[in-house]
């Protein structure tokens, strides 16, 4: 059950309506998370910086690698919405998100994403070493900062109890609890 309501377009301020319209123009729809975040336009805009970093990272890792990175972080955080969202992206692209064939970069990013969620204080040294072999320091800063925003997005969805978007129902991520129950 949702903890917070989602903003209703018809009763929203002009500023919120502009953000709604912009999201629909850019993405064809507006997600439940974004409708919830729009209770505070500054909070909404802070989370939308995810797209700024995404656009800077895609040129040096590619969309598939970045989607796998997001999936690893979201699954590691047990975020139903983001995990399901990235499952959808990967499945719709013909991928098996739970058993992907990975390049060196994709493997490293998935390991990094998983390690961040397990214990960000003890990420194995070999991951840091491999990052430095593949990326320059600016790129590493972008990747780590992006992980922070992805993690924050996962956290917001979880603690605000944002409901799963209907378009994600067929891609639903099994939670850690469901995986444990089903063996």
C-alpha positions as CSV (number, residue, x, y, z in Angstrom):
1,X,0.0,0.0,0.0
2,X,1.3,3.4,-1.0
3,X,2.4,5.7,1.8
4,X,2.2,8.9,-0.3
5,X,-0.4,10.0,-2.9
6,X,0.5,10.7,-6.4
7,X,0.0,14.2,-7.8
8,X,-3.1,14.6,-9.9
9,X,-2.5,16.6,-13.0
10,X,-5.9,18.4,-13.0
11,X,-5.5,19.7,-9.5
12,X,-1.8,20.5,-9.7
13,X,-0.1,23.9,-9.9
14,X,1.1,25.2,-13.3
15,X,4.7,24.4,-12.3
16,X,3.8,20.7,-11.6
17,X,1.8,20.5,-14.8
18,X,4.8,21.7,-16.8
19,X,6.9,18.9,-15.2
20,X,4.1,16.4,-16.0
21,X,3.9,17.6,-19.6
22,X,7.7,17.5,-20.0
23,X,7.9,13.9,-18.8
24,X,5.2,12.8,-21.1
25,X,6.9,14.6,-24.0
26,X,10.3,13.0,-23.2
27,X,9.1,9.5,-22.1
28,X,5.6,9.0,-23.4
29,X,4.3,8.7,-19.8
30,X,5.0,9.7,-16.3
31,X,5.8,7.0,-13.7
32,X,4.3,6.6,-10.3
33,X,7.6,7.5,-8.7
34,X,7.7,10.8,-10.6
35,X,4.0,11.6,-9.8
36,X,4.9,11.0,-6.1
37,X,8.0,13.1,-6.2
38,X,6.1,16.0,-7.7
39,X,4.7,16.9,-4.3
40,X,8.1,18.7,-4.2
41,X,9.4,20.1,-7.4
42,X,12.9,20.7,-6.0
43,X,13.0,17.0,-4.9
44,X,11.7,15.9,-8.3
45,X,14.4,17.9,-10.1
46,X,17.1,16.5,-7.9
47,X,16.1,13.0,-8.8
48,X,15.8,13.9,-12.5
49,X,19.6,14.6,-12.5
50,X,19.7,10.8,-13.0
51,X,19.1,11.5,-16.7
52,X,21.9,14.0,-16.8
53,X,24.4,11.4,-15.6
54,X,22.8,8.7,-17.7
55,X,23.4,10.8,-20.9
56,X,27.0,11.4,-19.9
57,X,27.7,7.7,-19.2
58,X,26.1,6.0,-22.2
59,X,28.7,7.2,-24.6
60,X,31.5,5.3,-22.8
61,X,29.7,2.2,-21.6
62,X,26.6,1.9,-23.8
63,X,22.9,1.6,-22.9
64,X,23.0,-2.2,-22.3
65,X,25.9,-2.0,-19.8
66,X,24.2,0.9,-18.0
67,X,20.9,-0.9,-17.8
68,X,22.7,-4.0,-16.4
69,X,24.4,-1.7,-13.8
70,X,21.1,-0.2,-12.8
71,X,19.5,-3.6,-12.6
72,X,22.3,-4.9,-10.4
73,X,21.9,-2.0,-8.0
74,X,18.1,-2.1,-8.0
75,X,18.0,-5.9,-7.5
76,X,20.6,-5.6,-4.8
77,X,18.5,-3.0,-3.0
78,X,15.4,-5.2,-3.5
79,X,13.7,-2.2,-5.2
80,X,10.5,-3.6,-6.8
81,X,9.9,-0.6,-9.1
82,X,13.4,0.0,-10.4
83,X,14.3,-3.7,-10.5
84,X,11.1,-4.4,-12.5
85,X,11.8,-1.3,-14.7
86,X,15.2,-2.5,-15.7
87,X,14.0,-6.1,-16.1
88,X,11.5,-4.7,-18.6
89,X,14.2,-2.8,-20.5
90,X,16.4,-5.8,-20.7
91,X,13.7,-8.4,-21.5
92,X,12.2,-6.1,-24.2
93,X,15.7,-5.9,-25.7
94,X,15.7,-9.7,-25.9
95,X,18.0,-10.2,-22.9
96,X,17.7,-12.6,-19.9
97,X,18.4,-10.1,-17.0
98,X,19.1,-12.9,-14.6
99,X,21.5,-14.8,-16.9
100,X,23.1,-12.3,-19.3
101,X,26.1,-12.9,-21.5
102,X,28.4,-10.2,-20.3
103,X,31.3,-8.3,-21.8
104,X,34.2,-7.4,-19.5
105,X,32.7,-3.9,-18.9
106,X,29.2,-5.2,-18.2
107,X,30.5,-7.9,-15.8
108,X,32.5,-5.3,-13.9
109,X,29.6,-2.9,-13.6
110,X,27.2,-5.6,-12.4
111,X,29.8,-6.7,-9.8
112,X,30.2,-3.1,-8.7
113,X,26.5,-2.6,-8.5
114,X,26.1,-5.7,-6.4
115,X,29.0,-4.9,-4.2
116,X,27.6,-1.4,-3.5
117,X,24.4,-3.0,-2.2
118,X,26.1,-5.7,-0.2
119,X,28.6,-3.5,1.7
120,X,29.7,-0.2,0.3
121,X,32.4,0.0,2.9
122,X,34.1,-3.1,1.7
123,X,34.0,-3.2,-2.1
124,X,36.8,-5.6,-3.2
125,X,40.0,-4.0,-4.3
126,X,40.0,-5.9,-7.6
127,X,36.8,-4.0,-8.6
128,X,38.6,-0.7,-8.0
129,X,41.6,-1.9,-9.9
130,X,39.5,-3.1,-12.8
131,X,37.6,0.3,-12.9
132,X,40.9,2.1,-13.2
133,X,42.0,-0.2,-16.1
134,X,38.8,0.5,-18.1
135,X,37.9,4.1,-17.2
136,X,39.5,7.4,-16.4
137,X,38.9,9.2,-13.1
138,X,36.1,11.4,-14.5
139,X,34.3,8.4,-15.8
140,X,34.7,6.6,-12.5
141,X,33.3,9.6,-10.7
142,X,30.3,9.6,-13.1
143,X,29.7,5.9,-12.5
144,X,29.9,6.1,-8.7
145,X,27.8,9.3,-8.6
146,X,25.2,7.6,-10.9
147,X,25.2,4.6,-8.5
148,X,24.4,7.0,-5.7
149,X,21.4,8.5,-7.5
150,X,20.3,5.0,-8.5
151,X,20.5,3.9,-4.9
152,X,18.6,7.0,-3.7
153,X,15.9,6.3,-6.3
154,X,15.6,2.8,-5.0
155,X,15.5,4.1,-1.4
156,X,12.8,6.6,-2.2
157,X,10.6,4.1,-4.0
158,X,10.9,1.7,-1.1
159,X,10.4,4.0,1.9
160,X,7.6,6.0,0.1
161,X,6.0,2.7,-0.8
162,X,5.4,3.9,-4.3
163,X,3.1,1.4,-6.1
164,X,4.4,-0.6,-9.0
165,X,3.5,0.9,-12.4
166,X,1.0,-1.1,-14.3
167,X,3.3,-1.3,-17.3
168,X,5.7,-3.3,-15.1
169,X,3.3,-5.9,-13.8
170,X,4.5,-8.6,-16.3
171,X,8.2,-7.8,-15.5
172,X,7.9,-7.9,-11.7
173,X,11.1,-8.5,-9.9
174,X,10.9,-11.2,-7.3
175,X,11.8,-9.7,-3.9
176,X,14.5,-11.3,-1.8
177,X,11.7,-12.5,0.5
178,X,9.8,-14.1,-2.4
179,X,13.1,-15.8,-3.7
180,X,13.7,-17.2,-0.2
181,X,10.2,-18.5,0.2
182,X,10.3,-20.2,-3.2
183,X,13.7,-21.7,-2.7
